[in-house]
Amino acid sequence: MQMVWERLVVCVFVRRVWSFRSSCYALLSESVPGNVKIFRYNELKFATDNFHESNKVGRGGFGTVYKGILSNGTQIAVKVLSTESKQGTNEFLTEIQAVSNVKHPNLVELIGCCAQGNNRILVYEYVENNSLDGALLGSKKKTINLDWDKRSTICMDTARGLAFLHEELEPHIVHRDIKASNILLGKDFIAKIGDFGLAKLFPENITHISTRVAGTTGYLAPEYALRGQLTKKADVYSFGILTLEIISGRSVATATWGGMKRFLLEWTWQLYEEGKLLELVDPELEEFPEEEVLRYIKIALFCTQAAAGRRPTMTQVMDMLSRHVRLNEKELTPPGFFEDSVGSSGAPSSSSKNLTSTNYTSQMYSSSQISITEVIPR
């Protein structure tokens, strides 16, 4: 009799657990927009072969990305968010709703999500040529030929995606982490920006570097890195650094340029002052239009000026890239950059450098709007 009673208790418990899970799943399904599919954890686990190492295609501050194949044969990119994302289901879904409605050819499309237990997983379209850093800076550099046409197109596609986030979308989104690993390359090497809107899924004290802001060292605008002043111009700065990487074929993390220890941006400015900008170009680019490449480098310098107010908007950047405006180099001022280093005590220390006089450093955070371009009559 006791055994029968124990079995009955177990059955009731199991039914309640399954009922609770089903109700949670139903609640999740009702809370998410119809264009976002709700995935069960086991479904994604099966698709990625139990999140096997061989299916890992990327890792960043927000989590790890795996390639997956659904039962119907559809390829997907599965981003398992870091356990540091402590959001509850409702908060998570609120942000998913916002991101799911963002559609643009130069943004990676969100397909669905999973929020079972402590798991927070996003499912994106699979982008066949993976990330720009792999093709430009990583192991795939030797197998993928990024000629100038591809590189210039990637710059324009990225600018177009950012302009949409900044100026067409309501409410607008500041990405906060534009870098080569967040630019994915689709069919015909169409560039798509990934990870937009994800910063809101993480608490303010969770960062990618040793400061209080989200982002990646080397790409960070000085006013954001040091003072937490987040505006669209922080993304513009990061875009400028990314453009220099695309042209040079070298990582912003490279500390030695021209035989001396210096940043990529610092070296670029020195070459600009010396009239030797073409020395920056990736040696693997055997043929390229010199005038256009020089124009792109100068646009990158406009984007990385120390004072945020002097940087162009992304719409202006698109016009500059497409030659719709003439660059007014008389208005170009030195760049500023953030250095994240380790002091003698072993503790991280931050500093902001300007590449000319201390007088100008005091103007670094000026918000004055200054014209940087001259419109060419059409």
FIVEXMAR-97912 format. One record per residue: residue in three letters; x, y, z of N, C-alpha, C in turn. Coordinates in steps of 0.05 Angstrom, whole numbers, padded with zeros to 5 digits, always signed. Atoms other than C-alpha are relative to their C-alpha. Layout:
# FIVEXMAR-97912
ALAXYZXYZXYZ
...
//
This chain:
# FIVEXMAR-97912
MET+00017-00024+00000+00000+00000+00000+00017+00025+00000
GLN-00018-00023-00001+00057+00047+00018+00013+00005-00027
MET-00013-00002+00026+00091+00032-00048-00018+00013-00021
VAL+00020-00012+00019+00027+00049-00087-00003+00029+00005
TRP+00003-00028-00008+00020+00114-00048+00025+00016-00010
GLU-00024-00014+00008+00093+00133-00063+00000+00004-00030
ARG+00001-00002+00029+00084+00119-00137-00020+00022-00008
LEU+00020-00020+00006+00021+00162-00137+00011+00028+00005
VAL-00012-00026-00006+00058+00220-00104+00020+00008-00022
VAL-00020-00005+00021+00114+00214-00156-00014+00009-00026
CYS+00015-00006+00024+00064+00214-00213-00012+00028+00001
VAL+00012-00027-00003+00028+00276-00186+00022+00021-00003
PHE-00022-00020+00001+00096+00312-00177+00009+00004-00029
VAL-00009-00002+00027+00118+00295-00248-00020+00015-00018
ARG+00021-00014+00015+00051+00318-00277+00001+00030+00005
ARG+00000-00029-00006+00056+00384-00240+00025+00013-00012
VAL-00025-00012+00012+00128+00395-00264-00005+00004-00030
TRP+00005-00003+00029+00107+00382-00336-00021+00021-00006
SER+00020-00020+00003+00046+00425-00327+00012+00028+00003
PHE-00013-00025-00004+00089+00481-00300+00017+00008-00024
ARG-00017-00005+00023+00139+00475-00357-00017+00008-00025
SER+00017-00006+00023+00082+00474-00408-00012+00028+00002
SER+00012-00027-00004+00050+00536-00378+00021+00022-00005
CYS-00021-00019+00004+00117+00572-00378+00006+00003-00030
TYR-00005+00000+00029+00128+00553-00450-00022+00015-00015
ALA+00023-00013+00012+00058+00576-00468+00002+00030+00005
LEU-00003-00028-00007+00070+00642-00431+00022+00013-00018
LEU-00022-00010+00017+00136+00651-00469-00010+00004-00029
SER+00009-00002+00027+00102+00637-00535-00019+00024-00004
GLU+00018-00022+00002+00048+00688-00520+00014+00027+00002
SER-00013-00025-00005+00098+00741-00499+00018+00009-00022
VAL-00019-00006+00021+00142+00739-00560-00015+00006-00026
PRO+00013-00006+00025+00123+00770-00627-00002-00024-00018
GLY+00005+00024+00017+00096+00722-00680+00023-00006-00019
ASN-00022+00005+00018+00158+00732-00723+00024-00012+00013
VAL-00022+00012-00015+00203+00703-00669-00008-00028+00009
LYS+00007+00027-00008+00203+00628-00660+00012-00007+00028
ILE-00009+00009-00026+00208+00598-00590+00012-00028-00003
PHE-00013+00026+00002+00258+00541-00588+00002-00012+00028
ARG-00005+00015-00025+00263+00488-00534+00030-00005+00001
TYR-00029+00004-00004+00332+00478-00504+00010-00025-00013
ASN-00009+00026+00012+00336+00405-00526+00001+00001-00030
GLU+00000-00003+00029+00319+00426-00597+00027+00012-00010
LEU-00025-00014+00007+00380+00472-00599+00024-00017+00007
LYS-00021+00018-00009+00422+00422-00562+00005-00021-00022
PHE-00002+00020+00021+00407+00370-00616+00011+00013-00026
ALA-00008-00014+00025+00418+00421-00673+00030+00005+00000
THR-00029-00007-00001+00488+00438-00648+00017-00024+00009
ASP-00014+00024-00010+00507+00366-00629+00011+00005+00028
ASN-00006-00005-00028+00505+00383-00555+00020+00023+00003
PHE-00018-00023-00001+00540+00450-00568+00030-00009-00002
HIS-00027+00012+00004+00601+00412-00593+00020+00021-00008
GLU-00021-00018+00006+00667+00448-00598+00004+00004-00030
SER-00005-00002+00029+00672+00433-00672-00021+00018-00014
ASN+00021-00017+00012+00608+00473-00684+00003+00029+00010
LYS-00004-00027-00010+00635+00535-00648+00010+00018-00023
VAL-00008-00018+00022+00640+00592-00698+00008+00028+00010
GLY-00007-00026-00011+00652+00651-00652-00004+00003+00029
ARG+00003-00006-00029+00659+00678-00582+00005+00030+00004
GLY-00003-00028-00005+00650+00748-00556-00008+00006+00029
GLY+00006-00008-00027+00633+00788-00494-00028-00008+00008
PHE+00028+00007-00007+00559+00768-00498-00004-00030+00001
GLY+00004+00029-00001+00570+00693-00506+00013-00014-00023
THR-00012+00017+00021+00589+00637-00553-00020-00007-00021
VAL+00018+00005+00023+00561+00624-00622+00007-00028-00012
TYR-00004+00026+00012+00551+00554-00651-00016-00002-00026
LYS+00015+00006+00024+00530+00532-00720-00019-00024+00007
GLY+00020+00021-00005+00467+00489-00718-00016-00007-00025
ILE+00018+00008+00022+00423+00450-00765-00026-00011+00012
LEU+00026+00008-00011+00349+00443-00749-00008-00026-00014
SER+00009+00025+00011+00311+00379-00764-00010+00002-00028
ASN+00009-00004+00028+00284+00410-00828+00023+00007-00019
GLY-00024-00006+00017+00355+00423-00853+00009+00029+00000
THR-00007-00029-00001+00356+00498-00839+00024+00005+00017
GLN-00024-00007-00015+00424+00524-00818-00006+00025+00017
ILE+00005-00022-00018+00423+00571-00758+00026+00007+00015
ALA-00022-00008-00017+00472+00609-00714-00012+00003+00028
VAL+00012+00002-00027+00459+00595-00640+00019+00014+00020
LYS-00017-00015-00019+00486+00647-00591-00009-00006+00029
VAL+00006+00006-00028+00488+00621-00520+00011+00023+00017
LEU-00008-00023-00015+00489+00683-00477+00015-00007+00025
SER-00016+00005-00024+00538+00689-00420-00018-00003+00024
THR+00016+00004-00025+00513+00665-00352-00001+00026+00016
GLU+00000-00025-00015+00529+00735-00328-00025+00017-00006
SER+00025-00013+00006+00464+00757-00361-00022-00010+00019
LYS+00018+00009-00022+00418+00753-00300-00029+00007-00004
GLN+00027-00009+00005+00354+00777-00332-00020-00023+00004
GLY+00023+00019-00001+00288+00743-00316-00013-00002-00027
THR+00012+00005+00025+00244+00717-00370-00014+00024-00012
ASN+00015-00023+00010+00200+00779-00376+00018+00021-00011
GLU-00019-00021+00008+00259+00827-00380+00013-00009-00026
PHE-00014+00011+00024+00293+00782-00431-00019+00003-00024
LEU+00019-00001+00022+00230+00779-00474-00005+00028-00009
THR+00004-00028+00007+00221+00854-00472+00021+00009-00019
GLU-00022-00008+00017+00289+00864-00503-00002-00015-00027
ILE+00002+00016+00024+00277+00808-00553-00021+00012-00019
GLN+00021-00012+00016+00213+00841-00576+00011+00024-00015
ALA-00011-00024+00012+00252+00905-00590+00018-00007-00023
VAL-00020+00007+00020+00308+00871-00628-00013-00015-00024
SER+00012+00017+00021+00262+00824-00667-00013+00016-00022
ASN+00013-00016+00020+00228+00881-00703+00019+00016-00018
VAL-00020-00014+00016+00293+00908-00731+00008-00016-00024
LYS-00006+00015+00025+00299+00886-00803+00015+00018-00020
HIS-00016-00015+00019+00352+00910-00852+00019-00019-00014
PRO-00018+00018+00014+00394+00876-00906+00029-00001+00012
ASN-00027-00001-00011+00458+00897-00869+00000-00005+00030
LEU+00001+00008-00028+00436+00871-00801-00007-00030+00001
VAL+00006+00029-00003+00437+00798-00779-00028-00004+00012
GLU+00028+00004-00008+00365+00774-00772-00003-00019+00023
LEU+00007+00017-00023+00340+00746-00706-00023-00018-00008
ILE+00020+00019+00007+00300+00683-00718-00017-00008+00024
GLY+00014+00010-00024+00282+00660-00648+00016+00002+00025
CYS-00014-00001-00026+00302+00651-00576-00008-00024+00017
CYS+00006+00021-00019+00302+00603-00518+00006+00011+00028
ALA-00004-00010-00028+00292+00620-00444-00010-00020+00019
GLN+00007+00022-00018+00286+00554-00408+00019-00001+00023
GLY-00017+00001-00023+00311+00553-00337+00018+00025+00001
ASN-00019-00022+00001+00375+00595-00333+00011+00005-00027
ASN-00010-00003+00027+00388+00587-00407-00012+00025-00014
ARG+00009-00023+00016+00385+00650-00449+00015-00003-00027
ILE-00012+00006+00026+00397+00634-00522-00015+00015-00022
LEU+00011-00013+00023+00386+00673-00586+00007-00016-00025
VAL-00004+00015+00025+00378+00641-00654-00001+00020-00024
TYR-00002-00018+00023+00400+00680-00716+00002-00015-00026
GLU-00005+00011+00026+00403+00669-00790+00029-00008-00001
TYR-00027+00008+00003+00466+00632-00809+00012+00015-00023
VAL-00013-00016+00021+00514+00676-00848+00025-00015-00009
GLU-00018+00021+00010+00556+00631-00892+00030+00006+00001
ASN-00029-00006+00000+00623+00668-00894+00011+00009+00028
ASN-00008-00006-00028+00625+00679-00818+00008+00029+00003
SER-00006-00028-00007+00658+00741-00789+00023+00012-00016
LEU-00021-00015+00015+00702+00794-00820+00028-00005+00012
ASP-00027+00004-00012+00758+00783-00770+00013-00026-00008
GLY-00011+00025+00010+00765+00711-00793+00011+00003-00028
ALA-00008-00003+00028+00769+00731-00866+00023+00020-00003
LEU-00020-00022+00003+00812+00793-00855+00025-00005+00017
LEU-00022+00001-00019+00854+00777-00795+00007-00028+00010
GLY-00003+00027-00012+00846+00703-00777+00010-00021-00019
SER-00010+00023+00015+00859+00634-00804-00010-00002-00028
LYS+00011+00002+00027+00815+00643-00865+00011+00021-00019
LYS-00011-00022+00016+00855+00702-00890+00013-00011-00026
LYS-00014+00011+00023+00895+00657-00937-00018-00012-00021
THR+00019+00014+00018+00834+00623-00967-00021+00019-00012
ILE+00020-00019+00010+00789+00684-00977+00015+00024-00011
ASN-00013-00023+00013+00812+00737-01026-00018+00025+00003
LEU+00015-00025-00004+00787+00804-01000+00013+00022-00017
ASP-00011-00021+00017+00803+00849-01059-00013+00027+00008
TRP+00009-00027-00008+00789+00924-01056-00030+00003-00004
ASP+00029-00002+00004+00719+00917-01085-00016-00011+00023
LYS+00014+00012-00023+00699+00870-01029+00004+00017+00025
ARG-00005-00016-00024+00732+00913-00976-00016+00026+00001
SER+00015-00026+00001+00700+00978-00999-00030-00005+00003
THR+00029+00007-00004+00632+00943-01003-00006-00006+00029
ILE+00004+00006-00028+00640+00917-00932-00001+00026+00016
CYS+00001-00027-00013+00655+00989-00909-00027+00013-00004
MET+00026-00014+00006+00593+01016-00944-00023-00015+00013
ASP+00022+00015-00013+00548+00959-00920-00002+00005+00030
THR-00001-00005-00029+00570+00970-00848-00010+00027+00006
ALA+00009-00028-00004+00559+01045-00854-00030+00001-00004
ARG+00028+00000+00005+00490+01032-00883-00016-00012+00023
GLY+00013+00012-00023+00471+00985-00826+00000+00018+00024
LEU-00002-00018-00023+00495+01034-00773-00018+00024-00004
ALA+00017-00023+00005+00459+01092-00806-00029-00007+00005
PHE+00027+00009-00005+00395+01052-00803-00006-00001+00031
LEU+00003+00002-00029+00405+01037-00728-00001+00027+00013
HIS-00002-00027-00012+00422+01109-00713-00022+00019-00008
GLU+00016-00022+00010+00376+01149-00756-00027-00007-00012
GLU+00026+00008+00011+00319+01109-00786-00017-00015+00020
LEU+00014+00016-00019+00301+01063-00729-00011+00017+00023
GLU+00011-00014-00023+00255+01088-00673-00010-00021+00020
PRO-00022-00017-00010+00277+01085-00618+00027-00009-00012
HIS-00025+00007+00012+00348+01087-00645+00016-00019+00018
ILE-00018+00018-00015+00401+01037-00624+00029+00008-00004
VAL-00029-00004+00001+00473+01053-00607+00012-00027+00005
HIS-00010+00028-00002+00511+00988-00619+00018-00004+00024
ARG-00019+00001-00022+00568+01000-00570+00024-00019-00004
ASP-00022+00019+00002+00612+00944-00596+00005-00007-00030
ILE-00007+00004+00028+00627+00954-00670+00029-00009-00002
LYS-00027+00011+00004+00687+00911-00688-00001-00022-00021
ALA-00001+00019+00022+00710+00860-00740-00015-00025+00006
SER+00014+00025-00007+00682+00800-00703-00030+00003+00000
ASN+00029-00005+00000+00613+00832-00702-00010+00008-00028
ILE+00008-00005+00027+00612+00843-00777+00001-00028-00014
LEU+00001+00026+00013+00588+00779-00812-00003+00003-00030
LEU-00001-00001+00029+00597+00764-00885-00018-00021-00012
GLY+00020+00018+00012+00538+00734-00923+00008-00007-00028
LYS-00004+00007+00028+00529+00712-00994+00011+00024-00015
ASP-00012-00022+00016+00571+00753-01043+00014+00020+00018
PHE-00014-00017-00020+00606+00781-00980-00015+00025+00007
ILE+00016-00022-00011+00548+00826-00962+00004+00001+00030
ALA-00006-00002-00029+00565+00853-00893-00026+00004+00016
LYS+00023-00002-00018+00515+00846-00836+00010+00004+00028
ILE-00008-00006-00027+00522+00876-00767-00014-00019+00020
GLY+00012+00018-00021+00511+00827-00709+00001+00013+00027
ASP-00001-00008-00029+00499+00836-00634-00012+00027+00006
PHE+00012-00026-00006+00460+00901-00641-00023-00004+00020
GLY+00021+00001-00020+00415+00914-00582+00005-00019+00023
LEU-00005+00020-00021+00447+00860-00539+00010+00012+00026
ALA-00011-00012-00025+00480+00907-00489-00021+00003+00022
LYS+00021-00004-00020+00413+00918-00455-00007-00026+00015
LEU+00006+00026-00014+00409+00844-00437+00018-00005+00024
PHE-00019+00004-00021+00467+00852-00389+00000+00023+00020
PRO-00001-00022-00020+00473+00891-00323+00022+00020-00007
GLU-00019-00021+00006+00511+00956-00325+00029-00007+00009
ASN-00027+00006-00010+00569+00926-00285+00013-00022-00015
ILE-00012+00020+00017+00581+00872-00337+00012+00013-00024
THR-00014-00014+00022+00633+00896-00386+00018-00019-00015
HIS-00019+00015+00016+00680+00871-00440+00028+00007+00007
ILE-00027-00009-00008+00739+00909-00412+00000+00008+00029
SER-00003-00005-00028+00764+00934-00346-00013+00026+00009
THR+00014-00025-00008+00723+00999-00347-00030-00006+00003
ARG+00028+00004-00006+00650+01011-00333-00018+00000-00025
VAL+00015-00001+00024+00629+01011-00405+00002-00025-00016
ALA-00001+00023+00018+00613+00958-00457+00016+00008-00024
GLY-00016-00006+00024+00659+00953-00516+00025-00016+00000
THR-00025+00015+00003+00726+00927-00539+00023+00019-00002
THR-00023-00018+00000+00792+00960-00525+00012+00003-00028
GLY-00011-00005+00026+00821+00993-00587-00022+00013-00018
TYR+00022-00011+00015+00752+01009-00616-00015+00022+00015
LEU+00016-00018-00017+00728+01052-00559+00007+00029-00003
ALA-00003-00029+00001+00717+01126-00567+00009+00010+00028
PRO-00011-00008-00026+00756+01163-00512-00021+00011+00019
GLU+00021-00011-00018+00695+01201-00485-00018-00021+00012
TYR+00016+00023-00010+00658+01135-00477+00016-00017+00020
ALA-00017+00017-00017+00716+01096-00447+00005+00013+00027
LEU-00009-00013-00024+00735+01148-00396-00023+00012+00016
ARG+00021-00014-00014+00670+01184-00380-00028-00013-00003
GLY+00025+00013+00003+00616+01136-00401-00020+00015-00016
GLN+00018-00016+00017+00588+01187-00450-00007-00015-00025
LEU+00008+00017+00023+00550+01142-00498-00019+00016-00018
THR+00017-00012+00021+00524+01174-00562+00005-00016-00025
LYS-00004+00013+00026+00519+01153-00634+00028+00004-00010
LYS-00027-00006+00009+00587+01185-00644+00021-00020+00010
ALA-00018+00021-00009+00619+01129-00604+00001-00023-00021
ASP+00001+00020+00021+00596+01080-00658+00015+00010-00025
VAL-00014-00012+00023+00623+01128-00711+00030-00004+00003
TYR-00028+00003-00006+00691+01126-00678+00008-00029-00005
SER-00006+00029+00004+00690+01049-00677+00000-00007-00029
PHE+00000+00005+00029+00671+01049-00750+00026+00009-00013
GLY-00025-00010+00011+00732+01091-00765+00023-00019+00004
ILE-00022+00019-00007+00778+01042-00730-00004-00025-00018
LEU+00006+00024+00017+00744+00984-00767+00009+00005-00029
THR-00008-00007+00028+00756+01019-00834+00030-00002-00003
LEU-00029+00002+00001+00830+01025-00818+00009-00029+00000
GLU-00007+00028+00000+00833+00951-00803-00005-00013-00027
ILE+00007+00011+00026+00798+00934-00868+00020+00008-00021
ILE-00019-00010+00020+00847+00977-00908+00028-00012+00005
SER-00027+00009-00006+00910+00955-00871+00004-00030+00002
GLY-00002+00028-00004+00893+00882-00861+00013-00008+00026
ARG-00013+00005-00025+00920+00888-00791-00020+00006+00023
SER+00018-00003-00023+00885+00883-00723+00007+00026+00015
VAL-00004-00024-00017+00875+00945-00680+00016-00008+00025
ALA-00014+00009-00023+00906+00903-00625+00031-00001-00005
THR-00029+00000+00006+00974+00904-00661+00012+00025+00012
ALA-00012-00022-00015+01019+00947-00618+00024+00012-00014
THR-00024-00010+00013+01078+00956-00665-00005+00007-00029
TRP+00003-00009+00028+01074+00998-00728+00024+00018-00007
GLY-00023-00016+00009+01131+01028-00767+00024-00005+00017
GLY-00023+00007-00016+01181+00992-00723-00001+00012+00028
MET+00002-00011-00027+01156+01028-00660-00026-00008+00012
LYS+00025+00007-00014+01104+01014-00607-00020+00023-00002
ARG+00020-00021+00003+01043+01053-00626-00026-00013-00010
PHE+00026+00010+00009+00969+01044-00641-00004+00004-00030
LEU+00006-00002+00028+00941+01034-00710-00009+00028-00008
LEU+00009-00027+00005+00906+01101-00706+00022+00021+00002
GLU-00023-00018-00004+00968+01136-00681+00019-00001-00024
TRP-00017+00003+00023+01009+01108-00738-00013+00012-00025
THR+00014-00012+00023+00956+01128-00789+00002+00030+00000
TRP-00002-00029-00001+00956+01200-00765+00028+00010-00007
GLN-00027-00008+00007+01032+01203-00770+00005-00002-00030
LEU-00003+00002+00029+01029+01177-00841-00015+00022-00015
TYR+00015-00021+00013+00976+01228-00857+00016+00027+00001
GLU-00016-00025-00003+01020+01285-00831+00024+00000-00018
GLU-00024+00003+00017+01079+01258-00871-00007-00004-00030
GLY+00008+00004+00028+01038+01249-00935+00007-00028-00010
LYS-00008+00027+00007+01052+01174-00935-00023-00021+00006
LEU+00022+00017-00008+00982+01145-00924-00001-00027-00014
LEU+00001+00025+00014+00990+01091-00977+00017-00022+00013
GLU-00016+00021-00014+01041+01056-00932-00017-00016+00019
LEU+00018+00014-00018+00982+01036-00890-00014-00024-00013
VAL+00016+00019+00014+00951+00993-00944+00011-00028+00003
ASP-00007+00028-00002+00951+00917-00936+00017-00008-00024
PRO-00018+00009+00022+01010+00888-00976-00013-00020-00018
GLU+00013+00020+00016+00963+00834-01000-00019+00012-00021
LEU+00016-00014+00020+00923+00886-01039+00019+00009-00022
GLU-00019-00005+00022+00964+00883-01103-00010+00022-00018
GLU+00012-00021+00017+00916+00927-01143-00022+00014+00015
PHE+00021-00016-00012+00873+00983-01117+00001+00028-00010
PRO+00001-00028+00009+00850+01053-01137+00011+00018+00022
GLU-00013-00015-00020+00897+01097-01099-00016+00023+00012
GLU+00016-00023-00009+00852+01159-01096-00023-00009+00018
GLU+00023+00009-00016+00793+01119-01069+00009-00011+00027
VAL-00011+00011-00025+00835+01083-01017+00008+00024+00018
LEU-00008-00024-00016+00864+01150-00994-00025+00014+00012
ARG+00025-00012-00009+00793+01177-00989-00011-00015+00024
TYR+00011+00017-00022+00771+01119-00945+00017+00004+00026
ILE-00017-00004-00024+00831+01128-00898-00006+00027+00013
LYS+00006-00027-00011+00816+01203-00891-00028+00000+00013
ILE+00027+00001-00012+00742+01187-00877+00003-00013+00027
ALA-00005+00013-00026+00766+01140-00822+00011+00020+00020
LEU-00011-00020-00018+00806+01198-00793-00021+00021+00009
PHE+00022-00017-00008+00745+01243-00795-00017-00013+00022
CYS+00017+00015-00019+00707+01189-00756+00013-00003+00027
THR-00015+00005-00026+00761+01183-00702+00011+00025+00012
GLN-00009-00024-00013+00771+01256-00685-00006-00001+00029
ALA+00002+00002-00029+00781+01265-00611-00026+00012+00011
ALA+00025-00012-00009+00722+01312-00602-00024-00012-00015
ALA+00023+00014+00012+00657+01274-00613-00016+00017-00018
GLY+00016-00018+00016+00622+01335-00640+00011+00006-00028
ARG-00012-00005+00026+00670+01339-00699-00003-00024-00018
ARG+00003+00024+00017+00655+01269-00723-00026+00002-00016
PRO+00024+00000+00017+00605+01259-00780-00021-00019+00011
THR+00021+00021-00005+00539+01222-00773+00005-00022-00020
MET-00004+00022+00018+00535+01155-00806-00013+00005-00028
THR+00011-00008+00026+00491+01184-00861+00020+00017-00015
GLN-00022-00016+00013+00546+01235-00875+00022-00018-00009
VAL-00021+00019+00008+00596+01178-00875-00007-00015-00026
MET+00009+00013+00024+00555+01142-00928+00004+00018-00024
ASP-00003-00019+00021+00555+01205-00970+00030+00004-00007
MET-00028-00004+00004+00630+01213-00960+00012-00024-00015
LEU-00011+00024+00013+00644+01141-00981-00009-00002-00029
SER+00011+00002+00028+00600+01147-01043+00007+00025-00017
ARG-00010-00024+00014+00634+01213-01063-00022+00021-00005
HIS+00021-00020+00004+00570+01253-01056+00008+00027+00013
VAL-00009-00025-00012+00608+01304-01014+00031+00002-00003
ARG-00029-00004+00002+00678+01334-01018+00011+00002+00028
LEU-00012-00001-00026+00723+01323-00958+00013+00027+00004
ASN-00012-00026-00007+00742+01389-00925+00022-00005+00020
GLU-00022+00007-00018+00810+01370-00897+00009+00022+00018
LYS-00008-00022-00018+00820+01439-00867-00014-00003+00027
GLU+00015+00004-00025+00769+01418-00815+00008-00026+00015
LEU-00009+00025-00012+00804+01352-00799+00019+00005+00023
THR-00016-00003-00024+00832+01351-00728+00011-00027+00009
PRO-00013+00026-00009+00877+01299-00693-00019-00018+00014
PRO+00017+00020-00014+00846+01235-00668+00007-00002+00030
GLY-00005+00006-00028+00841+01215-00595-00004-00030+00003
PHE+00005+00028-00004+00845+01145-00568+00004-00008+00029
PHE+00000+00011-00027+00836+01104-00506+00020-00022+00002
GLU-00020+00021-00004+00893+01062-00479-00006-00014+00026
ASP+00005+00016-00023+00878+01006-00431+00025-00016+00006
SER-00026+00013-00006+00943+00985-00398+00002-00009+00028
VAL-00004+00010-00027+00970+00952-00336+00023+00015+00012
GLY-00021-00016-00013+01008+00996-00288+00019-00017+00016
SER-00020+00014-00014+01066+00978-00244-00011-00016+00023
SER+00012+00015-00022+01020+00955-00189-00015-00025-00009
GLY+00014+00023+00011+00989+00904-00236-00029+00006-00005
ALA+00028-00007+00004+00922+00940-00236-00003+00014-00026
PRO+00005-00014+00026+00891+00963-00301-00002+00030+00005
SER+00002-00029-00001+00898+01037-00314-00009+00010-00027
SER+00010-00011+00025+00864+01079-00366+00011+00028-00005
SER-00009-00027+00007+00889+01140-00403-00011+00007-00027
SER+00008-00009+00026+00867+01182-00461+00021+00017-00012
LYS-00021-00015+00012+00917+01208-00510-00011+00015-00024
ASN+00005-00015+00024+00913+01262-00562+00027+00002-00014
LEU-00025+00003+00014+00965+01261-00616+00015+00027-00005
THR-00015-00025+00004+00984+01335-00614+00003+00013+00027
SER-00007-00016-00024+00985+01389-00560-00020-00004+00022
THR+00017+00002-00023+00956+01390-00490-00023+00020-00002
ASN+00022-00019+00004+00916+01451-00511-00024-00013-00012
TYR+00023+00013+00014+00874+01409-00557-00013-00021+00017
THR+00011+00021-00017+00866+01354-00505-00023+00012+00017
SER+00021-00011-00017+00825+01402-00463-00026+00004-00016
GLN+00023-00003+00016+00777+01408-00522-00012-00027-00009
MET+00007+00026+00011+00770+01333-00532-00030-00006+00002
TYR+00028+00008-00004+00699+01328-00505-00019+00022-00008
SER+00017-00022+00009+00672+01391-00538-00023-00012-00017
SER+00023+00010+00015+00602+01379-00566-00007+00019-00023
SER+00006-00019+00021+00607+01437-00615-00002-00013-00027
GLN+00004+00011+00026+00581+01420-00684+00015+00016-00021
ILE-00016-00014+00020+00630+01438-00739-00003-00014-00026
SER+00003+00012+00027+00620+01428-00813+00026-00013-00009
ILE-00024+00014+00009+00668+01376-00841+00000-00005-00029
THR+00001+00007+00028+00645+01370-00912-00011+00024-00016
GLU+00012-00019+00019+00628+01412-00972-00016-00015-00021
VAL+00017+00014+00018+00570+01389-01014+00008+00007-00029
ILE-00005-00004+00028+00586+01379-01087-00027+00005-00014
PRO+00025-00005+00015+00531+01411-01131-00006-00024-00018
ARG+00008+00022+00017+00492+01357-01167-00012+00010-00026
//
